């Protein structure tokens, strides 16, 4: 046996506990009431049909290539109703049992599904007890231009929903594609408050089966609050290591690696996610990085992947064997089951990149063709494509929106630096645009702005862009760590990304890429531009621990129009309920609050 064979044998032996197919735990033990990751998870339709179908489609004659999605949203006249209850529970997604936060008793939470142009109404019930906490839900990627107070960012667009209370969110599905919802209160989403969203819309791509969401998530065995408490203690480290990596909330874990003094119940071979492909058919998969920190590299052994959308933006299809996603990013893929025989099986993989702090970075799931034994172990080989170590997204030269929109001239340009520092108490924090942010749960910026108050404490980190219609931001990363930069309320143009300082080059100004999250590499730059919509919009790193450490700014667009908004009384009533609760209960806000 040569050196390469010896190394492969050692690695295979070390990873064998992670690749065992036969599960020792039930789905309810690992994921509560969720069916994601099982063969019982239903395929999705091309669109929902319990609604009018003008010209055969809910969106009529609108197309993904011929209509501007930001100006030509259909009006379907349909409202979809959902209820989400957030509560505590105990599950073991990878076999290590831990306290989590569940949505409707499930991790991941249930799917929210609608057609492009539908209104969505979600009643969120805060049943978090033992101890109690507030919560707020962000509908990631939704523009909220009609309803900026429904964006779900506490201290910015609303007060938190107090314990034992309900809050109703109402918003328009003005874009289409794949996304997710998650808590925006502290780092709650790292504790389990998240779930997938699918908005059906037009596509010129042909496929046979929609397999639905494929959620990729680093996983932590400590509760999110305990992680933050350690991280933000004097001399604490901002580098938080994940314990595992999950696909649709599932993965095995080697319980022999648990610390000797850790008596937490742990079972090997908890169970892997499974997917079934129909031989010869083309399948759509909707990837979402729902993790707290890690950059994911997704692949299916021996299968090429065709990317047809990134975030809520249909793109000109391109083929790849590996898709890279930072936290919050999405990619819609087509994969055809045309490798091997009808009884073939393959490994699906999602590996955390080398710049993602992780103790066990490799997630796997099982892909079975329709005649395969669904208890068999695949013998497929991974693609030989090494991690480049740059932790950046695909080359902007190949990721081009299907509907072209030329870059307008900016009316305002700003440079915003990312820095890490230690405060006077020796706590390591993040500073964005010169400020480490801390929100005030009791005074949402949008309500103050609606009253004509535009003077805020510096620590709220609010930037007022006044009536500027096209804002360009040059993000300069002064440290070695990459950051997935997310702007609420907009799909921004991506002008350039790379190492060092920006040299002024713009990639494809006649049709630059657009999305709502993009990675800025360590010691590099990211240049974005957006067509401002009236409101208060969070701009932040989507790594939970960085946002907790103050890495967030709020951007005011068109303050005069904010003052004219008719904000529903429910928003004020929720603030009064939160004020009453917080007056008689300790709000343990040990981080930025978002």
CORTA-V546898 format. One record per residue. RES is the residue in three letters. OMEGA is omega as a letter, one per 40 degrees, with the letter a starting at -180 (NA if undefined). Layout:
BEGIN
RES_OMEGA + RES_OMEGA
END
This chain:
BEGIN
UNK_i + UNK_a + UNK_i + UNK_i + UNK_i + UNK_i + UNK_i + UNK_i + UNK_i + UNK_a + UNK_i + UNK_i + UNK_a + UNK_a + UNK_a + UNK_i + UNK_a + UNK_a + UNK_i + UNK_a + UNK_a + UNK_a + UNK_i + UNK_i + UNK_i + UNK_i + UNK_i + UNK_i + UNK_a + UNK_a + UNK_i + UNK_a + UNK_a + UNK_i + UNK_i + UNK_a + UNK_i + UNK_i + UNK_i + UNK_i + UNK_a + UNK_i + UNK_a + UNK_i + UNK_i + UNK_i + UNK_i + UNK_a + UNK_i + UNK_a + UNK_i + UNK_a + UNK_i + UNK_a + UNK_i + UNK_a + UNK_i + UNK_a + UNK_i + UNK_a + UNK_i + UNK_a + UNK_i + UNK_a + UNK_a + UNK_a + UNK_i + UNK_a + UNK_a + UNK_a + UNK_a + UNK_i + UNK_i + UNK_i + UNK_a + UNK_a + UNK_a + UNK_i + UNK_i + UNK_a + UNK_i + UNK_i + UNK_i + UNK_i + UNK_a + UNK_a + UNK_i + UNK_i + UNK_i + UNK_i + UNK_a + UNK_a + UNK_i + UNK_a + UNK_i + UNK_a + UNK_a + UNK_i + UNK_a + UNK_i + UNK_a + UNK_i + UNK_a + UNK_i + UNK_a + UNK_i + UNK_e + UNK_a + UNK_a + UNK_i + UNK_i + UNK_a + UNK_i + UNK_i + UNK_i + UNK_a + UNK_i + UNK_i + UNK_a + UNK_i + UNK_a + UNK_i + UNK_i + UNK_i + UNK_i + UNK_i + UNK_i + UNK_i + UNK_i + UNK_e + UNK_i + UNK_i + UNK_i + UNK_i + UNK_i + UNK_a + UNK_i + UNK_a + UNK_a + UNK_i + UNK_i + UNK_a + UNK_i + UNK_a + UNK_i + UNK_a + UNK_a + UNK_i + UNK_i + UNK_a + UNK_i + UNK_i + UNK_a + UNK_a + UNK_i + UNK_a + UNK_i + UNK_i + UNK_i + UNK_i + UNK_a + UNK_i + UNK_i + UNK_i + UNK_i + UNK_i + UNK_a + UNK_i + UNK_i + UNK_a + UNK_a + UNK_i + UNK_a + UNK_i + UNK_a + UNK_a + UNK_a + UNK_i + UNK_a + UNK_i + UNK_i + UNK_i + UNK_i + UNK_i + UNK_a + UNK_i + UNK_a + UNK_a + UNK_i + UNK_i + UNK_i + UNK_a + UNK_a + UNK_i + UNK_a + UNK_i + UNK_i + UNK_i + UNK_a + UNK_i + UNK_a + UNK_i + UNK_i + UNK_a + UNK_a + UNK_i + UNK_a + UNK_a + UNK_i + UNK_a + UNK_i + UNK_a + UNK_i + UNK_a + UNK_a + UNK_a + UNK_i + UNK_a + UNK_a + UNK_a + UNK_i + UNK_i + UNK_a + UNK_a + UNK_i + UNK_i + UNK_a + UNK_a + UNK_i + UNK_a + UNK_a + UNK_i + UNK_i + UNK_a + UNK_i + UNK_a + UNK_i + UNK_a + UNK_a + UNK_a + UNK_i + UNK_a + UNK_a + UNK_a + UNK_a + UNK_i + UNK_a + UNK_i + UNK_a + UNK_i + UNK_i + UNK_i + UNK_i + UNK_a + UNK_i + UNK_a + UNK_i + UNK_a + UNK_a + UNK_a + UNK_i + UNK_a + UNK_i + UNK_i + UNK_a + UNK_a + UNK_i + UNK_i + UNK_a + UNK_i + UNK_a + UNK_i + UNK_a + UNK_i + UNK_i + UNK_i + UNK_i + UNK_a + UNK_i + UNK_a + UNK_i + UNK_a + UNK_i + UNK_i + UNK_a + UNK_a + UNK_i + UNK_i + UNK_a + UNK_a + UNK_i + UNK_a + UNK_a + UNK_i + UNK_a + UNK_i + UNK_a + UNK_i + UNK_i + UNK_a + UNK_i + UNK_a + UNK_i + UNK_a + UNK_i + UNK_a + UNK_a + UNK_i + UNK_i + UNK_a + UNK_i + UNK_a + UNK_i + UNK_a + UNK_i + UNK_a + UNK_i + UNK_a + UNK_i + UNK_i + UNK_a + UNK_i + UNK_a + UNK_a + UNK_i + UNK_a + UNK_i + UNK_a + UNK_i + UNK_i + UNK_i + UNK_a + UNK_i + UNK_i + UNK_a + UNK_a + UNK_a + UNK_i + UNK_i + UNK_a + UNK_i + UNK_i + UNK_a + UNK_i + UNK_a + UNK_i + UNK_i + UNK_a + UNK_i + UNK_a + UNK_i + UNK_a + UNK_a + UNK_i + UNK_i + UNK_a + UNK_a + UNK_i + UNK_i + UNK_a + UNK_a + UNK_i + UNK_i + UNK_i + UNK_a + UNK_i + UNK_a + UNK_i + UNK_a + UNK_a + UNK_a + UNK_i + UNK_a + UNK_i + UNK_a + UNK_i + UNK_i + UNK_i + UNK_a + UNK_a + UNK_i + UNK_i + UNK_i + UNK_a + UNK_a + UNK_i + UNK_a + UNK_i + UNK_a + UNK_i + UNK_i + UNK_i + UNK_i + UNK_a + UNK_a + UNK_i + UNK_a + UNK_a + UNK_a + UNK_i + UNK_a + UNK_i + UNK_a + UNK_i + UNK_a + UNK_a + UNK_i + UNK_i + UNK_i + UNK_i + UNK_i + UNK_i + UNK_a + UNK_i + UNK_i + UNK_a + UNK_i + UNK_a + UNK_i + UNK_a + UNK_i + UNK_i + UNK_a + UNK_i + UNK_i + UNK_i + UNK_i + UNK_a + UNK_i + UNK_i + UNK_i + UNK_a + UNK_i + UNK_a + UNK_i + UNK_a + UNK_i + UNK_a + UNK_i + UNK_a + UNK_a + UNK_a + UNK_i + UNK_a + UNK_a + UNK_i + UNK_i + UNK_i + UNK_i + UNK_i + UNK_i + UNK_i + UNK_a + UNK_i + UNK_a + UNK_i + UNK_a + UNK_a + UNK_i + UNK_i + UNK_a + UNK_i + UNK_i + UNK_i + UNK_i + UNK_a + UNK_i + UNK_a + UNK_a + UNK_a + UNK_i + UNK_i + UNK_i + UNK_i + UNK_i + UNK_a + UNK_a + UNK_a + UNK_a + UNK_a + UNK_i + UNK_a + UNK_i + UNK_a + UNK_a + UNK_i + UNK_i + UNK_i + UNK_a + UNK_i + UNK_a + UNK_i + UNK_i + UNK_a + UNK_a + UNK_i + UNK_i + UNK_i + UNK_i + UNK_a + UNK_i + UNK_a + UNK_i + UNK_i + UNK_i + UNK_i + UNK_i + UNK_a + UNK_i + UNK_i + UNK_a + UNK_i + UNK_i + UNK_i + UNK_a + UNK_i + UNK_i + UNK_a + UNK_i + UNK_a + UNK_i + UNK_a + UNK_a + UNK_a + UNK_i + UNK_a + UNK_a + UNK_i + UNK_a + UNK_i + UNK_a + UNK_i + UNK_a + UNK_i + UNK_i + UNK_a + UNK_i + UNK_i + UNK_a + UNK_i + UNK_a + UNK_i + UNK_a + UNK_a + UNK_i + UNK_i + UNK_i + UNK_a + UNK_i + UNK_a + UNK_i + UNK_i + UNK_i + UNK_a + UNK_i + UNK_i + UNK_i + UNK_a + UNK_a + UNK_i + UNK_i + UNK_i + UNK_a + UNK_a + UNK_i + UNK_a + UNK_a + UNK_a + UNK_i + UNK_a + UNK_i + UNK_i + UNK_i + UNK_i + UNK_i + UNK_i + UNK_i + UNK_i + UNK_i + UNK_a + UNK_a + UNK_i + UNK_a + UNK_i + UNK_i + UNK_i + UNK_a + UNK_a + UNK_a + UNK_a + UNK_a + UNK_a + UNK_a + UNK_NA
END
